[in-house]
Amino acid sequence: MAQISWQDFEKVELCVGTIISAEEFPEARKPAYKLKVDFGNRIGVRRSSAQITDLYKVDELPGKQVIAVVNFPVKQIGPFMSECLVTGFVQEDGSVILAVPDKPAVNGQRLA
């Protein structure tokens, strides 16, 4: 495992946000959803493509808080521009469990 410096870690903006909408993403090569995540006034609403279809249904995602990297460059995923990276834990079978706060948090708060 490669080590990074504390200064490298401080550059990563991991923030909490609330999913405000989720929809199927049939054009994606791997099964995914298109998400809109509200990160509050400082960051705003960002879009993300998330490969979380194995464990989550599209209708259960709105209202769920997630942790995402908000300072990566925009990434083109097929016809979609992903503006943040929603984080999760990849299981042995390839499914992803979302990284979420265990209590409600203010949108846009940075992971400490």
N, C-alpha and C positions, 0 to 999 in steps of 0.2 A: 504494500500500500504506500503510495507516494505521500509524503508529508508536505504540508503547506505552512506558511508562516501565519502568525496572528494577523499581520497586516493584510495578507491575502484574504483571510476569512472575513475581515472587516469590510472588504469591498463588496461582498455578496449581500444583497438586500433581500433577505427572507422576511416576508411580511404576511400577516393574516388578512384574509379577505372572505367575503361571503358570496357564494355562487348565486347569481340572480337569474340566470337562465342556462338551460342545457338542451342541446338538440343532437340528433343523430348526425354523423359525419360520413355518409356513404361513399364519398369520393376518396377517403383516406385509404392508403394501402393496407394498414392494420386497423382493426376495429377501434374506433375512437368516438368521442363526443366533442362537440364544439361548446365551450363554456364561456360565459361572461361572468367575470368576478369583480365585485365592488371592493376596492381597497381604500375607500374613504376620500376625503377632499384632497389630501396631499398627492395621491397617486391617481385616483379616478378609477374608472371601469376599464379593465383589460380583458382581452380575449385569449383563450388558450385551447389547444387541442390536447385532449387527455385520453390515454389508452387505459381506461378504467371500466370498460364495458363488461368484463367478466364478473365483477362483484357489485356493480352499482347499476341501477335502472335509471334512465334519463329523468323520470318524474320524481325520483327521491333526492335529486341533487340540489335543486333550488332551496336556499336557506341554509345549506351546510357550509360551515366555515372550513377553509383550507389554508395551508401554508404554501406560499409560492415564491419563486425567485422573480423579482420584478425589474431587475436591471440587466437582463440579458438583451442582446439585440433582437429585433423582430425576426422571426423565422418563418419562411414560406413553407407551408405544408399543403401540397396540392394547390387548390384554389384559395386556401385560407391563410391569413397572416396571424401567427401566434405571437402574442405580445408579452406572455409570461409563462413560466414553467411551474405548473402545479406539481407539488412533490408527493411522493408516496414510496412505499416499500414493495419491491418486486419479490414475489414469492417464487418458490421452486417451480411451480407450474406456469409461471409467467404472468399470473394475475397480479394486480396492483392494489394494495391497501393504502388509501389516502392518508397523508400526514395531516392531522387535525389537532386543534387545541382541545383540551379536555373540559374547558369551561369557556363560556362566551368571552370573546375579546373584541376590542375596538378595532374596526377595519382600518388597515394601514399600519398597525403597530408592528414594529420590527422585532424579529426574534432576537432575544438577548442570549 
